[in-house]
Amino acid sequence: MTVSPSVSINNPIYPIRWQEDRVYLIDQTRLPIERAEVEIRTSEEMARAIETMIVRGAPAIGVSAAYGMVLGAGEIPAGTLEEFRSKLKTVADRLRRTRPTAVNLFWAIDRMLETADRTTGDADDIRRALWETALQIQEDDVRTCKAIGEHGLAVLPETPEKLRILTHCNTGALATAGYGTALGVIRSAWSANRLLKVYADETRPRLQGSKLTAWECVQDGIPVTLLTDSMAAHCMKQKMIDAVIVGADRIAANGDTANKIGTYSLAVVSKAHNVPFYVAAPLSTVDFSLADGSGIPIEERNPSEVYQVGSTRICPEGVDFYNPAFDVTPAELIAAIITERGAVKPGDLKSLGSS
Ligand SMILES: CSC[C@@H](O)[C@@H](O)C(=O)COP(=O)(O)O
């Protein structure tokens, strides 16, 4: 049986697909050169797929981790129920160690463990309940993103001409279960005939903007112009940008937002040019346990992502490197946070309740 989200959307890109006890992931490291799927058979393979960014983007990582738990539950040999529950926690611990910043990963794993805890019966009953929860998380994400898209439309600035929106990293179907957060708002604006074009930051060092966002826009027929990350200030000064919309990997209770490295500079530049800066994310991305952004763990990735393009070294020997994958944008730079329950000022996030 093939299981893809049953919610109908225009865009047919589903990065995660369950079929006959396997997960199939669109290999995001091979786009845009090739659209290919990787077969994931074990929880360890899923953990490595998340680490190596075959699958990436906060909501997509959450859905993948949930299916990783399903695969892990299937690997546990016959034994007592206590042994089963304890081994499931070991699977959860391995998946938790894959990437530290996107809170959706931890949110999804916790939901899976809660499912296991409250399910009565034998190990097979728990396996079945885990599979149903993973599927639910996947389907809910598509619905959630569509709702974010609708709420986003309501807060976008009213302009005499159609909008020109700048975005960073990839927040589209590939980064979620199949529609997108910030790119979902952009997609909704396009469907509503309110969008003129997208400016996509290329997003060094891994180039999610040029490899993935530009690719998704092309699939949808949305006009897209690729920029290097340092061009935003110039473009804003030239009055080429009406709004900036980005996604999030973890939002603290006060609205401070961790997102792909470069997002903070974009927010500063937006403020300087009076361009509204929006964050679009599901409530599962909000970490109400953190009062502000100072406690958000920032992933540091392999320096080769900075000093190599492909397999070619692009700087001399004897240089040091720093490769933080995310930065934290202070809440005061954010005009609104757009969620599935509405768009609010960062300080009003709590009024929406938790996911
Ligand atoms: C809807 S995805 C929002 C964020 O996860 C996205 O902007 C981002 O920073 C992704 O980072 P990545 O390192 O590619 O997983």
The ligand as an ORCA input file, in Angstrom:
! r2SCAN-3c Opt
* xyz 0 1
  C       9.617     24.849      6.229
  S      11.228     24.693      6.555
  C      11.843     26.013      7.579
  C      13.251     25.801      7.862
  O      13.445     24.470      8.224
  C      14.135     26.161      6.679
  O      14.027     27.527      6.434
  C      15.541     25.810      7.025
  O      16.235     26.567      7.674
  C      15.984     24.481      6.617
  O      17.299     24.194      7.007
  P      17.983     22.839      6.528
  O      19.353     22.941      7.108
  O      17.953     22.842      5.040
  O      17.187     21.712      7.144
*
